Amino acid sequence: MTNDLHKSFLIRGAITNDAAALAALTCELMRFERGLSSAPREANPWAASLEELHKQLRLPNTRFFVAEKDGQVVGYLRAVIVGRKLAREELGWIGWGKDLIERIARWGFTFVMRRPRPAVQIESGYIAGTFVAEEARQLGIGRALAIAAESWFSEQGLKNSELHVLFHNVTARQMWEELGYEPLALGMRKNLQRGD
């Protein structure tokens, strides 16, 4: 897809054969995130399973971009289109049927529980996860992955790209802000078991 100015890595779309490397990097990401905060966080083991990553790689509204250095996958970014209803052709008959059942169930639950419906349905790009292996940091890989995702979002006609980043991940926050991302909200948590 694109090369860095230094030609030290390649950014490309992920393929099915990348699933094992994506699983390993996702495990590293979860360990890294646990180390950023004093609050214990449980990792979801399914997020890094080969089965889940194979499934994610097949989703029509999702693209994985990987960074390859010396023939090894050293970073990834998962980009997702949210708020867009997929056509039956994109989902296939089985996927379309499952989506229809899910929408009917969601509508029924909303009706029974008298929950308000959102006033606005927004289509947006969402960066659902990104990680660069420690030995490959400071090469511009994170930025290159973000630019690849933003290009794909633009090609899909989207006007926005959003993401979440851990507050304690100062390096990542700085990178995203340098790329033009602005803070929207601050999530907070209190551990009720500590007795503070």
Secondary structure, 3 states (H helix, E strand, C coil): CEECCCCCCEEEECCHHHHHHHHHHHHHHHHHHHHHCCCCCCCCHHHHCHHHHHHHHHCCCEEEEEEEECCEEEEEEEEEEECCCCCHHHHHHHHHHHHHHHHHHHHHHHHHHCCCCCCCCCCEEEEEEEEECHHHCCCCHHHHHHHHHHHHHHHCCCCCEEECCCCCCHHHHHHHHHCCCCCCCCCCCCCCCCCC
